[in-house]
Amino acid sequence: MQIKTVRCHENSEDITTVTLDTIDLAPPADDEVQVSVKACAVNFPDILKIQARYQRKPPLPFAPGGEAAGDVIAVGRDVTNVEIGDKVIWGADYGSFTEALNINARSVKPMPRAMDYAAAAAFQTTYLTAWVGLTCRGHLQPGENLLVHGATGGVGMAAVDLGKYLGANVIATGGRDDKLEVVKSRGADHVINYTMPNGEIGGFRDEVKALTDGRGADVIFDPVGGGAFDESMRCINIDGRLLTLGFTSGRWPEAAVNLILIKQLSIIGVRAGEYGRIYPEKGAENSRAIYELADTGKIKPYVCKAFPLEEAVAAMQMLESRNVIGKCIVTMSGYTMEEPT
């Protein structure tokens, strides 16, 4: 059958070079299912792969898009775990900015019962990252003070959500008041705008200390780096755990070793995917834990906007310009997202 798909034909810093193509999709192979895609999350690796800046480079041409949700419309003759009509989710390196695709049947699992297509497409990567950081690496305990930087982004919002689920007092930081209002409405105990008058990140130390009765945060979740990391070293509790997940600020910070010594704190790297590769059994356990929370409605990602497939470039540009609150998605097959909640 013929389908529409967004494809990258040559790598370029300019993501507008991708094209909307009409191609023929073959029937699924014996071990594959064919799915009608309803929604696909937009993630930074989609942009990096177009720009050839990601560690794994898909063969050209390729469709961006990894984690997605949709309906099974055909099955290969050896497939027994999936039936036509099943609602499913999957995660792939690429290929899901498309109306339909063939994928190995072992790669799909039932869509969480408590989620619509939009939420189901958007929760896997961010919540798994936050879960591994807070539980496996940060060992967050009920009643502890959790400071989440970049809390208006997808992984930061997931950390706020899971921090509350795990019983922590959550302090969330971000760079825009309107975005922080959404985070506050979704359960953060306190929010702080960490953009200083000079445009740099900082200025939250005293407020964090005040909100924690002078002790500082027990666990700090930091995908931002730069000034967020620097000042975190000065508002972390004795025996605190500073989780470093990335450097969206654009600067790799350098740790003040004297503060590590004095405060007896731990600086801990978090790479959820690598954690699962190193510890496969624990990785599978983490994935099951997140899926159970999604299936029972205990977590739900905030999806701020949906773009039709024809506007996939605009969706990626919204993410690239950091105007996304939580997540945005690309939708196909006539699916209309519910209002953000």
N, C-alpha and C positions, 0 to 999 in steps of 0.2 A: 504494500500500500504506500501511498505518497503522504509524507508528513512535512511540516515546517520545522526548521531547527536553526538556531543561531550557531554559526561556526567561525572559528579563527583559522584563516588560510595561511597567514604568515605572522610571525611574532613581531610585535611592535609596542613601543611605549604608549602609542595612541590606541586606546581600547575601542575607539569608534571605527576602527578598520574591520571589525567583525561584520559578518553579513548574515542576513536572514535568507536561508536557502530552502528550496523544496527538493527533497531527496526521496528515493525509494527505500523503504524499510522491508527487509526480508522477513519471512516467518521465523519464529524462534528456533534455535537449535534444540537438540534432544534434551539438553540439561538446562535450558533457559526458559524464562517466562517473558512475555511481551506485556509491557505496562503502558497504559494511557496516563501520561504525567498530568497531574493536577496543579501541583505547586512545587517550586524548587527554591531553596534558600540561596541568598546571595552572600558570598564570603570573600574575604580578601584574597585567598588563594586563586579564585577565579580570575581576578585581575592580574595577579602575579604570573599565572600560567600564560596568559595572553602576551605579557611582556617578557616572557622567558626568564623571569627572575625567581621562579620557584625551583626547589631542589629536584623535583621530578617533572620532566618536560614531556607532555603528551605528544604523540605523533600527529603531525599535521595532515589534513585538517581535523580539528576537534571541536566539539561543543563544550563550553564551560558548564559549570553546575555540578555539584556533588550530591549533597543530601536532599532528598525529595520524597514526595508522597504521590500515590496514584492508585489506579485500578488495574487489576490483571485482566487482559483481554484475550490472551492466548497462552497456551502452555506447551512445552516440548513433550514428546512422547515418554520420556523417562522421568518426568516430574511427578512426584506424588505428594509433596508437602504444600502445594499451592493449587488453588482452583480458580477458574475463570469467575470474575466478579469479586474476588477478594480485594479488600483495601489494604495496601501495603506501604511500607517505607523502606528506604535503602540509603546507603552511603557509597559513593563511588569517587574515584579520583577526578573524573570529568564525565561529560556526556549527557547531563540531565536538563540543559536548556533546550528542550525539544518536546514536541507533542507526544511522542511515543519512543520507546527504545526496548531493546532486548537485553536482558541481564540474567546472569546465572541465578538459578532458583535458590541457591544457598545464601545469596546476598540480600534477599528480602525477608522481612518479618511483618507480622500483622500490624496495622496502624493502631496506635493506642486508642482504646475505646473512648477515653475522655477528651480526645482532641479532634479538631477539624483538620482538613488537609494543610492549611496554612501553618498551624502550630506544629503539626506532626512533621512537616518538612524542615522546621527551624530549630528543633530542640536538641538534636543528638550531639553535635560537635560542641556547642557552648556548654551544655549542662554536664557532659562527660568531663570536659576540661575543668570546670568549676568543682565537680565532685572529687576528681582525683586530687586537685589542689587542696581542698578543704579537709578531706577525710584521710586520704592515703599519705599525703605529704605534710599537711598542716595540723592534722589531728585535732581539729576544732572541737571544743567541748561545750555543752550547754552552759549558758551563763557567761561565757567569755565575750570579750569585746572584739569584734571583727571590723577592720577598716578595709573597705573595698574601693580601690582607685579605678577610674574609668568606668564607673558604675552605670553610665548611660548607654554603653555599648552592649553587644550581645553577650559576651562572656562575663562582663561585669554585672549585668542584670541577673544573669544566671547565678552568680556568686551571692548576690543579695538574696535572691529567692531561696537558694539552698542554705544560706547562713541562717535565715529565719526558720526554715524547716528544722535545722539542726539545733535550734534553741539559743542562738547567739544574739547579742545586742549589736545591731548592724549600723555602722556609720559609713555612708556612701559619699564619694566625691566625684565631681565631674566639672566640666568647663562651662556649662550653660545652665542658667536658672530654669529655663522652660523644660529642659530635659530632666533636670533633677526633680522637678515637680512630679513628673511621671514616676520616677523611681520612688519618691516618697509615697505616692498614692498606692504603690504596689507593695508597701510593707517596710521600707527602710525606716529605722528608728530616728535617724538624723541624716541630714544631707548638708554638704559643704561645697561651695564653689571654690575650686582651687586655682582659678585663673587670677593672677595678680594684676595690678594696674599696668605693669610693664609687659604683660602678655605671657610672662613665664609662669610655670606651675609651682605653687608653694602657698605659704600663708595659712596652712591648716594646723600647724603643730599645736598652738596654744588651745585652739578649740577642741581638738581631739583630747588633749590632756584634761581640759575642763569637763568634757563629757564622760571621762573615765575616772573621775575623782583623783586626778593627778597621776594615775598609774601609767596610762598609755594603752595602746591596743595590744591585745594578746596575740592576735594573728592579723597580718596585713597581706592582702591579696593585690598584687601589683602587676598588671599587664602594661603599665605606662612607662616605667623607668624614668630616666632624667631627674627632674626636680622632685617628682613624686617619691622616687626612691630615696633621694638625698634627705628630704625632710622626714620621711618615714623613720629613718634611723634615729631621729630625735624625738619621736613620739611613740616609741614601741616600749612595751612593758619589759621588766626583767624576765628572762627566759622566754621572750617573745619569739614568734616564727614569722619571718618575712618571706613571703612566697613571690618569686620573680617568674613571670610568665612571658614577658616580651617587652618591647620598647617602642610603643606607639608614639611616644614623644619625639622619637628620632635620635635620642642620645642614650648610649650605654653608660650607666652610672658606674662609679667606682666606690666600693664599700670602705667606710672609715673603720679600719681594723681596731682602733682604740675603743670605739663604741661597741663593737662586737665583744671585745674583752670585758669592758666594764659592765655591760648589760647582760652578758652571757647569753646573747641572742643567737638564733640560727637563721642563716640565709639559705633558702631552699629553692632549687630549680624545679619547675613543673613543666613536663611535656607529656600530656596525657596519652597521645598515640605511642610514643616511645615507651612509656611505662607499661602499656599493654603488650608491646612487643617483647620487652625484657621479662615481664611476668605474665605470661599468657593466661594462666588460671585466674589471677587477680584481675587482669584486664577484662576477662569475660564476666567475672563477678560484678565489676563496676558497671559494665554495660547493662547487665540484668537489673542492677539496683536502679539505674536511671530509667530504664524502660518501665519498671514497676511503678515508680513515682509518676511517670507520664500516664500510664494506663489507668491509674486510680485517681487521676486528677489532682495530685498533690503538687505538681509543678505545671507551669504553662508559660512558654516564652511570649514576650511582647513583640508582636509584629506590627510595625508602625505603618507600613504601606505595601501595597501589591501593585506590580506592574505587569501588563500583558507581555507575552513573549516578544511582540514586535517592539517593545520598549525596554528590552533587556539592557541595552547600553545605558539608558537613563537610570536604571536600577543600580548598575555598577558605579555610575558617576555619583549617585547619591551617597553610596558607601564610601567612595574614594574621597569625597569632599567632607566626610564626617558629619553629614546631616541626618544620619539614621539614628533613631532611638530604638535600642534593642536590635531588631532584625527587620530586613525587608525581603520580599520574595518576588519571584517571577511566576505568573500563573498561566496555565494552558487549558485547552479543551473547554472553554466557556466557564471555568470555575470562578466564582466571585467570593472574595474573602469577606468574612464578617468584620464588623468594626473592631479596632484594637481594644483590648481589655487588659 
